[in-house]
């Protein structure tokens, strides 16, 4: 609903027709991204039943390895030595992060590692779809508009099967003692929905203008914040000296990658004599040609080039 309203608002503002993919392109390019997203989200949330938030955030950060691996396989990235060293540097920090972690459970750890591998496929295929010029899905609103129906139709039956009884009998929802409890629960759910929407928009914007690797590295900052808050709120989640050193190594790796990206971006634009990109119109950018005319052969496909 939020995405639909945003697309309508963009249409009324720009007076430009928003792209709608034909079924052939939809099934070929959008559905795989949606399926990988469903598996990533589902397995990640499932793993939280068995392991702590700290171990989850530490282990899920290994998705960076898989994103880099699949990016090389799909020829989105060149296996540069410097980039390999940066990834290994961050992975070493993540290993130190998980050293002597609390509440370790094999089941949860395996689930989150599988989710990390699928996350690599999720963001590399998303990058291919976003940066493919003829699909015209560079706007994150349009991308979400095409993704969410498949994700909702797949996740809703699973959610009702696994949590339906719990939700139906919960004293915070339908069996709430008074309307205030129910209202607070709904506000929390709706607030989380809005936050998730803006998170997805920002993620797709970042992937379109950079790469899945940059998104994964930037996400480690978010995970460090989650880990810090976790140690503040739950006494059984504590950071040892080794964990803190691992966090510092991760930050150093992130800083190195950011510096490389800034240098590459300005270097490429300076060599090509290109002006700086205007980001004011990012969310309102559209394409005049309808997507129905975009069924081109893969050999002739044009992708947006990035420097990271």
Residue pairs with C-beta under 8 A, 6 or more apart in sequence:
2 193
2 194
2 197
3 141
3 144
3 145
3 148
3 197
4 145
6 141
7 18
7 141
7 142
7 145
10 16
10 18
10 139
10 141
10 283
10 284
10 286
11 17
11 18
13 284
14 284
14 286
16 286
16 287
16 288
17 286
17 288
17 290
18 139
18 142
18 145
18 286
19 135
19 136
19 137
19 142
19 286
19 287
19 290
19 291
20 290
20 291
20 292
21 29
21 30
21 135
21 137
21 146
21 291
22 291
22 292
22 295
24 295
25 135
25 291
25 294
25 295
26 146
29 128
29 129
29 132
29 135
30 129
30 137
30 146
30 147
30 150
31 150
32 125
33 122
33 125
33 126
33 129
33 147
34 147
34 150
34 151
34 154
35 150
35 154
36 118
36 119
36 121
36 122
36 125
37 122
37 126
37 147
37 151
38 150
38 151
38 154
38 155
39 115
39 118
39 122
40 115
40 118
40 119
40 122
41 155
42 155
42 158
43 111
43 112
43 114
43 115
43 118
44 56
44 60
44 111
44 112
44 115
46 111
47 56
47 107
47 108
47 109
47 111
47 112
47 115
48 56
48 108
49 108
50 105
50 107
50 108
50 109
50 111
51 59
51 103
51 104
51 105
51 108
51 109
51 112
52 101
52 102
52 103
52 230
52 234
52 236
52 237
53 226
53 227
53 230
53 234
53 237
54 101
54 102
54 227
54 230
54 231
54 237
54 239
55 98
55 101
55 102
55 103
55 104
55 108
55 109
55 112
56 108
56 112
57 223
57 226
57 227
57 230
58 94
58 97
58 98
58 101
58 223
58 227
59 98
59 109
59 112
59 113
59 116
60 112
60 115
60 116
60 119
60 223
61 90
61 94
61 97
61 216
61 219
61 220
61 223
61 250
62 91
62 94
62 113
62 116
63 115
63 116
63 117
63 119
63 120
63 123
63 216
63 219
64 87
64 90
64 91
64 213
64 216
64 217
64 220
65 87
65 91
65 116
65 120
66 116
66 117
66 119
66 120
66 121
67 119
67 120
67 123
67 124
67 212
67 213
67 215
67 216
68 77
68 83
68 84
68 87
68 120
68 213
68 216
69 120
70 120
70 121
70 124
71 77
71 124
71 127
71 211
71 212
71 213
72 78
72 79
74 124
74 128
76 124
76 127
76 128
76 211
76 212
77 83
77 211
77 213
82 260
83 213
83 260
86 253
86 256
86 257
86 260
87 213
87 253
89 249
89 252
89 253
89 256
90 217
90 220
90 249
90 250
90 253
90 254
92 246
92 249
93 246
93 247
93 248
93 249
93 250
93 252
93 253
94 246
94 250
95 246
96 242
96 243
96 245
96 246
96 249
97 227
97 243
97 246
97 247
97 250
98 246
99 240
99 242
99 243
99 246
100 240
100 242
100 243
101 243
102 236
102 237
102 238
103 236
103 237
119 216
120 212
123 207
123 212
123 215
123 216
124 212
126 143
126 204
126 207
126 212
127 207
127 208
127 211
127 212
128 303
129 135
129 137
129 143
130 137
130 138
130 143
130 204
130 207
130 208
130 304
131 138
131 208
131 303
131 304
131 306
132 301
132 302
132 303
132 304
133 301
133 302
133 303
133 304
134 291
134 294
134 296
134 301
134 302
135 291
135 294
136 142
136 286
136 287
136 289
136 291
136 294
137 143
137 146
138 208
138 285
138 304
139 283
139 284
139 285
139 286
140 200
140 201
140 202
140 203
140 204
140 205
140 208
140 283
141 201
141 283
143 204
144 197
144 200
144 201
144 204
167 173
167 174
168 174
168 175
169 175
171 177
171 181
172 181
172 182
172 185
173 182
173 185
174 182
176 182
176 185
201 283
203 215
205 282
205 283
206 214
206 215
206 218
207 214
207 215
208 304
209 277
209 306
210 261
210 306
210 307
210 308
211 306
211 308
213 257
213 308
214 257
214 261
214 308
217 253
217 254
217 257
217 258
218 254
220 250
220 254
221 254
224 247
224 250
224 251
227 239
227 247
230 237
231 237
231 238
231 239
239 247
260 308
261 307
261 308
264 307
264 308
265 307
265 308
268 274
268 307
269 275
269 276
